[in-house]
Amino acid sequence: IPSILLVLVFAFMPESPRWLVAKGRSEEAKLILRRCYPLSSDVDAVVAAIQNAIEEERNASNAYGWSALLIRPTKTTKRMLIVGVGVAMSQQTTAIEAIQYYILYILADAGVEKRSQQFGILLLIGCIKVVVIVVAGRLFDHPRLGRKPLLTLSNAGCGGCLLLLAIATATSSAPLAILSLALYVTFFSLGAGPGIWLVASEVFSLGIRGKAMSMATTGNRALATLVSATFLSLKNALGDVGFLLLFSALCCGNVLFISYFVPETKGKSLEEMLAYFEDLAGESARKEIELPSRSPEATPEATMV
């Protein structure tokens, strides 16, 4: 199935117009944009805005090296990194990858020992995850819903489901274990799955965005590796119930982190987020991460994420 999907993507998915413009293939980008935009849209203006945005991002990124993030970060930069890197790493403290890798062990501990039942549950959970991801895409795009409420609900739900799974494991209740796992992937896919990358991409200013996103991705994958690699050791040391309770508590910690540190980013431009973090840090001047002034003809698509 993955091979078939790759072939279909290769055959039907167009190149990114931004990538084409960055490679100097503007005419190809216009052809794709005409397929995506209404017939009355001025795709030439869109391409010009993309070119301006790429140039500004390149200039800003070249102006600030790694030292601006790792050695001499301003208070504003620190705040951005705490939010962006922190929210990316919070995804892995839900133990999602460890549970997906070792779900057969978890089901067996809860009393589901037949292979046919285990694989049937795996298929059910996979289908639920796909459906909820589609729903989450709609919710994140809903005008009345923001990133922060969905992330909060998602982490709170994951924590509650892990607690429910701990009870199912302690009582060897297979139906309760199946229900808790189904709800767990539902809550995860509703917010923590897709949402953390939206927030991370929307908090970093243009000058540090590329490097900061690489830090967020590295932190996410490093923590995922650590949690997955230590799953069996933690499970043996803490017990089945203790392991689940630990990550349930970490999910509650995520709720507190999101509530107190993560701002609402939906509908905000990069400049607005920079001003927010500057005000929060008490800095009156944009020092390390000052954004270049935008050209008058730049469109909202060029400044928004």
N, C-alpha and C positions, 0 to 999 in steps of 0.2 A: 504493500500500500504506500509506504513512503516513497518508493521509487516511482510509482505511478504519479503521485502528487508532484514530485520534482519535474517529471516530464511535462505535466500539464502547466506548471508554473513557467517552465522554460519556454513553452510554446505560446502561452497566452498573456503572461504578465509583462507589461511594458517596462522599459528602463525608467528610472527616476528622472524627471525633468531637471531637477537640481544637479544630479550627477552629470547629465548630458551637458548642461550649461557650464559646469565646472571643467569639463573636458573640451570645451570649445565647440561643442556640437549643438549650437543653438537652434538650427533649423529642425533637427530631429526632435528637440525638446518642444518646439512649437507644434509639431504634428501631434504629439501626445497630449499637450495641453488643450488643443482644440477638441480632443475626444473627451476631456474631463470637464471643461468649462462650458457654460451656455454659449450658443452661437453668437450672441451679441457681445461677448467679452473680448477685450483687447489683449490677446495673448502676447503681443509685442511688449506691452507695458509690464505684463507679468514676468516675462523673461528679463527685462531690464531691471525690475525690482530684485529678482533672484541674483542677477549679476552683481548688483550693488551690495546685497546682503552677503554674498560669498566674499567679495572683496573686503568688506568691513570686518567680517569674521576672521579672514586671513591676516589682515593687518593687526587686529586686536590680539589674536593668538600669538603672533610673532613678537608683539611688544612685551609680553609677559611670559617669562620662563617659569620653570618648575620651582624656582626659589620663591616666587610670589605665592605659592601654595604651601610648600613644605618647610621653608626656612624662615622667611620674613612675611608671613601672611598678616594682613590688617585684620582688625576686629570684624569688619564686614565680610572678608573672605572666610574667616573662621566660622562665622555664623552660617554662611552658605554651605560650607563643607560639612558642618555638623548636621544640617538638615538634609542635604543631598546625599551624602555618603551614608548618613545614619538611616535614612528611610530605605535606601537600597539594601543595606545589611539587615534591616528589620525583617525583610521578606524571609530570610533564612532562619531567623529565630522562631518561626512558626513550625520548623522541622519538616517542611513540606517535602523536600527531596529525600530525607531519611525515611519518611513514612512511605513515599512512593517506591523507593528501592527495596524496602523490607516489609512491604505490606503483607506478604504471605506469612512472615513470621508473626506479625501482629494478629492476623486473622486466626492463625493456629493457636496462639496464646489465648484468644477469646473463645475458642471452642469450635472454630470452623476448620476442620481437618481434612475434609474431602477435597481432592484437587479439582474436581469438576465444579464444586461450589465456589472454591477460591477463584477460579478463572472466570466464572460467571459474575462474581462480585467485581472483579477487575474490569470486566467489560462494562458493567453497569456504572461504575465510578468514572470510567473514561468517557462514557456518553454524557453523564451529568456534567462533567467538567467542560466538555465542548459546548454544550447548550448554554451553560452559565457564562462562559467567556463571551459568547455572542450577546447575551443579555447585558453583561457588564459593559461591553462596548457602547451599547445604546444608553446605558445609565451615565457613563462618564461624559457622554455627549449631550445629556439632557440639560436644558437651560436652567433648571431649578436645582440641580444637584451639583455639588462640588467634589473635588478630590478628597478633601479632608473627611467629610462624613462617611464616604464609602470606605476609606482606609480604616477609619475608626471602627465602623461596623464589622468590617472583614476580620480585623485582628481580635476584636471582642468575641466574634462568633467562633473563630478558630480556637481561642482559649477555652471557651465553653464546651466545644466539641471534644477537645482533648481531655478535658475533665470528665466528660461523659464516656469517652473511650476508656479512661482509667477505671471508671466504675464497671464498665462492661468486662474489662479484663479481670478485675478483682472478683467478679461474680460469675465469670465464664458464660456471659450472656451473648450468644452469637447474634440474635436479632438486634440487640442494643449496639453491638459493635458495628454491624453493617450500617445501621441508621446513623451512628456518630461519624463514621468515615464518609458516608454520602453527604452529610451536612458539612463536614469539615472541608471537603473539596469544593462544595458549593460556596461557602463563605470565603475561602481562599481565592477562588476564581472571580468572585464578585468584586474584590478590591485589591488585596495584597498582590495578586498575580500580575495583572496588567498595570495597576495604578502607580506602583512605586517608580516605574520608569518614566511615567508622565511627569510626576512631581520632580524627580531628579533632573529631567531635561528642562524644567520650567523655572528652577530656582537659581541656576548658575548664570552669571552675566556673560556677555559675549566674549570678554577678554580671557576668561578662564574656562569657558564652557567645555572645550574639547578635552583639556587635561583633567578637569574636575570630573567629567563623565567617565573617563578612563579609570579614575580613582574609585568612583562609585561602583563601576562594573567589577573591578578587581576585588574590592571589599566584599561584594556580593558573592562572587565565585569562590573566594578564599574561605569565607564562612560556610558556604555550602559544602565545600570539600571537608572542612573540619568537622562539621556536624555529621556528615555521612560516614566519614572515616572512623569516628568515635562512637557511632550508634551502638554497636554491639558491646563495646567496653562500658559505655554508660548504662546500657540495658542490664548488663551483668552486675555492675556496681550498685546501681540504684534499684534494680528490680523493674519489672514491666510497668507497674503502677507508678513508681517513683520517677521513671524516665518521662512518662506522659505528664505527670504533675509538674515536673520541672519546666517543660516547654509550654504548658498551660500558663504557668506564672510568667514566663518570658513574653507570651502574647499579651498578657495584662500590662507588662512593662512597655510593650509597643504602643498600647492604647494611651498610656500616660505620655510617652515621648511624642506621639502625634498630636495629642491634645495641647501640650505646652510648647512645643518647639516648631511644629510644621505649620506654615501659613497656608491659607487657601490660595492656590495659584491659577485656578481656572479663569480664563479671560484676561489675565494680566500679561502685559508686555514685559520683555526682559528689563527694560528701563524702569518700569514700575516696581518690579521685584528688587532691583538694585537699590532704588530709593527706600524701599521698605527695610531692607537689611542695613542700610546706612543709618536710618532713623533708629533702628533697634540697637545698633552698636554705638550710637551717639557720635557718629562721624559726620562732620559738616562738609567735608571735601572728598571727592572721589580720587583716591590716591593710586593704589596699586591696580585697581580694576576699572579705571575710568573708561567709559564707552566713547567711541568716536561719534561725532555728530552725524546724524543721518541726512541723506540728501532729501530735498523737499518732495521729490517725485516718488520716494519709497512708499509702497503700499502697505496696508496693515498685514498682508500675508508675509511680508518680509520681516516684520518686527515681532510677529506673534509666533508662538511655538505651536 
